């Protein structure tokens, strides 16, 4: 996942994914994510300048799940985090999103620290074997 970087612009922070020239964009998924405010999913914008294509996810006022779990958390915040992650997979069916395109990596799941609500990254790229490469049972 070395194609990810974090950019800061004023008070906003963005997780930026740089697409390679061979990456084929899932246009349905891109349209759904860009044009709808889907609960527990990071807002995303697609940018293209010449041949450079990027997905930009707004991660302002959140921390990665990895950092969130390093600190002390309450039972309520932990349950909110698990609930919001599970909720994404349920809601994604309503928006015709492929559940294999969510990144189940603690570095790329972002949590609002006060409530414990998690937001997922949907990588709108068509790949035969999916993106996550993580066993759901092992992740949870």
Secondary structure, DSSP 8 states (H G I E B T S, - for coil): -TTEEEEEETTEEEEEEEE-TT-EE-HHHHHHHHHS--TTB--EEEEEETTEEEEEEE-TT-EEHHHHHHS---HHHHHHHHHHHHHHHHHHGGGT--GGGB---TTS-EE-TTT--EEB-B--EE-TT-S--S-HHHH-
